Amino acid sequence: RDCPAAADQVRRLLVIAEANGGGLPGTSHVADATGVLHAELAELHMRAKDFTAARLHADRAVETLRARAAEGGHTDSPSSIRAVGTRAFIAARGGDLATAADGYR
């Protein structure tokens, strides 16, 4: 329920992941952590009704996770698809229904 405090903790993890080449120490998904943490920040900012920051993090999550999927020869991954859904939901909550509809296609 304390979205600002949770966002601060996720930001700290994001700094660690970025310094570690995209992953968190001790995980097997080396490059996925940065994108997943951006997705988590997007959701936390959305709950706090900071739609601008939520959209920014959602865009970064989609970009990062799709790039990671492309490295494996895929267009999307389960994580990037979830991030696209989060971005569409944030767009809808912010009143941008055209972008939201495009995200759900």
N, C-alpha and C positions, 0 to 999 in steps of 0.2 A: 504493500500500500504506500510505502514511502518511495515514490518514483524518483525524486531527485537524488536521494541517497543511493538507490539501486543504480541509477545512471552513472553516478560518480564511480562506483565499484566497477561497472562494466567498462567505463572509460579507462580506468587503470589497467584492466585486462587487455584492452585494445592497444594501449601503449606498449605493453609487454609483447603482445602478438606482433605488432608492427616492427618492433626492435628485433624480433626473432624470425624475421622473414615471412611473416604471415601466420605463424602458428604459435601455440602456447607450449612451453616446455613440458615434456612428458606426455604429449598426445600423439596419436598416430596420424591424425588429419592435419598435417603440417600447414598447408596453405589455406585451409578452410576457415580457420578461427577468425581472421579479420572480417570476412564477409558475414559470418554468423553473429559476431559481436556487433557489427553495424546494424544487422537486422534486429537484434535485441534492443539496441539503443533506439531504433525507430519505434518499436512498440512502446518502450518506456516513455518516450517523448509524446507519443500519441495519447497515452493514458493521462499524461500531464497537460494535454491539450495544447502542446507546442507543435503545431502542425508544420511549421517551417523547418524546424530541426528534425522532426520525424521524417519529412519528405527527403531532406538531405541525406540522412542516414539510410533510408530505404533505397534511394538511388545508388548510394555507395555499395550497399549490400548486393543489389542486383548486378551492378557492374563487376564487382569483385568475384562473386560466385559464378557468374556466366563466364568470366575469363578463366576461372579455374576449370569449369566444365569443358571449355574449348581446348584446354591443354590436353584433355583426355579424348578429344575428337567428338565431343557432344555439344549440342546447342544449350542444353539446360541440365541441371541436376535437381534432385529433390529439394536441396537447400535453396537453389536459385528460384525454383518454382514457388516455394513458400515465400521467398522475399518479394517476388512479383505480386503475389496475392496480398501481402502486407502493404506494399506500395499502393496497390489499387484501393485497398480499404482506407488508407490514409487519404488518398485523393478524394474518395467519396465523402469521408468525414469533413474534409476541408471544403467541400462544395464543388470540386472539379469532377463532375459526373462523366464527362467525355473521356478523360484520362482513366478514370476508374473502369469504365466499360471496356476500354482498350486493354487494360491490364487483365481483365477477366476472360478475354477471348482466347 
